[in-house]
Amino acid sequence: MHRRAFLATAAAASVASAASADQLAVNGGAPVRSQPLGTANWGPLYYDEKEQTQLSDVLRSRKPFRFANSLEQSKVANFENEYAARMQTKYALAVTSGTAALHTAIAALEVGPGDEVIIPAWTWYSCYATVIQVGALPVFAEIDESFNLDPADIEHRITPQTKVIMAVHLQGNPADMDPILAIARKHGLKVLEDCSQSVGATYKGRPLGSMGDIGIYSLQQSKTITAGEGGAIVTSDPYLFERAVRFHDVTVRRDFPAKLHYMPGLNYRMNEFTGGVLLAQIRKLDTIIGDVRRNARRVYSGIRDVPGVRLRHLPDPEGELGTGIFLGFRSNAERQRYSDGMKAEGVPVSGPAGSVVLPVVPEIEQKVTFIPRWPSFASERGQSIRYGRECCPRTIDILSRFAGVMMGPKYTERDTEDAVTAIRKVYPAIVAA
Ligand SMILES: Cc1ncc(COP(=O)(O)O)c(C=O)c1O
């Protein structure tokens, strides 16, 4: 072909492809990707010979029970030491799950029948269930556009029975801890941080879990680091630590002379296989979150100038993990159009996920019916607390209007560019419509 004719044909082709690339895939245009963007669970992507060696050590030792080993030899004890150092707390205690960690922390805080715990209306079942299981009353507060507890909705929920504020850091994003801690101090309340979905994130330079009286983490498969199941508790308060240790180990305190009187406990001890895998994983925590954050920042910087773009509220953008790039819409219908548009481009989005709107779960709306005779639930106060949709309408509204592209630590530059291209293509078309 003559060179000039070739150039003209090539230019025409590129104009044609630009035109079809601009047209939304949902309307018949070319999609940004043919393979949908998506990530596997983060921790297992980093499994290698380090985890394997830890497991082989335990097999060879024939001592999978943590207390069959000395403090120096125990994988679990070593994991706890490194975890406490990373979270900048005096103590860390490994347990079998995030739910076990919550139960242990609540028991350590001496929450009991008739006490009230303020929890965000949008959080995981375990936050609610562990409060119920000790005979205490959960009191829901609204979330804000960070998807976490709204500090402005806490104070009017406090009563003389309130003992604890549970600040949950969902989907990689720290809750706004300064005002939450100030309210707790003003009213003499304890703060429990649930960092299960944000292991490794920080708030104004402080590791999540280190700011409240006690912090808990899930190390289950979908969390930042994992051994399939697992959990951890951190605190810098020796009294809370001793109570937590006793509660998780059927009362016994093995490594120090007993200071407390009898305290009935359960068995939430971690085994050495789990401890070994988590020891290998805690050493990779900063690599994993560094990789996710790098990818999330590429996407944030690629969409910052999109007209009218409205991000999820980030109380500390430096500290969040970048688990998902969440954008807000004016209505649920608009979000649905964005979701359909992004799916067609091969860059699917999801609503705030991994948790549950407790007020809209029907059995919870009917309020703790499985133990109605417990005095705390049968009491006038127990009967008066509202759990239905009417207790947190703003939470329900916010959750219906946000959607995000989930980030993965192993995304390539091309993956993040595709996320940017798809958002730039679909978002303005939806919000301008
Ligand atoms: C916020 C939150 N808290 C607690 C838990 C409970 O953790 P686990 O599944 O390890 O019991 C989860 C689990 O997803 C969670 O998301």
The ligand as a MOL file (V3000), in Angstrom:
LIG
                    3D

  0  0  0     0  0            999 V3000
M  V30 BEGIN CTAB
M  V30 COUNTS 16 16 0 0 0
M  V30 BEGIN ATOM
M  V30 1 C -15.6870 -6.1520 61.0720 0
M  V30 2 C -15.5440 -7.6030 61.3990 0
M  V30 3 N -15.4730 -7.9800 62.6890 0
M  V30 4 C -15.3460 -9.2710 63.0410 0
M  V30 5 C -15.2840 -10.2690 62.0870 0
M  V30 6 C -15.2230 -11.7010 62.5250 0
M  V30 7 O -14.0460 -12.3300 62.1380 0
M  V30 8 P -13.9900 -13.9180 61.9550 0
M  V30 9 O -14.6690 -14.2590 60.6780 0
M  V30 10 O -12.5180 -14.2010 61.9160 0
M  V30 11 O -14.6390 -14.5380 63.1330 0
M  V30 12 C -15.3390 -9.9320 60.7320 0
M  V30 13 C -15.2590 -10.9730 59.7030 0
M  V30 14 O -15.4540 -10.7430 58.5340 0
M  V30 15 C -15.4690 -8.5580 60.3720 0
M  V30 16 O -15.5740 -8.1770 59.0930 0
M  V30 END ATOM
M  V30 BEGIN BOND
M  V30 1 1 1 2
M  V30 2 1 2 3
M  V30 3 2 2 15
M  V30 4 2 3 4
M  V30 5 1 4 5
M  V30 6 1 5 6
M  V30 7 2 5 12
M  V30 8 1 6 7
M  V30 9 1 7 8
M  V30 10 2 8 9
M  V30 11 1 8 10
M  V30 12 1 8 11
M  V30 13 1 12 13
M  V30 14 1 12 15
M  V30 15 2 13 14
M  V30 16 1 15 16
M  V30 END BOND
M  V30 END CTAB
M  END
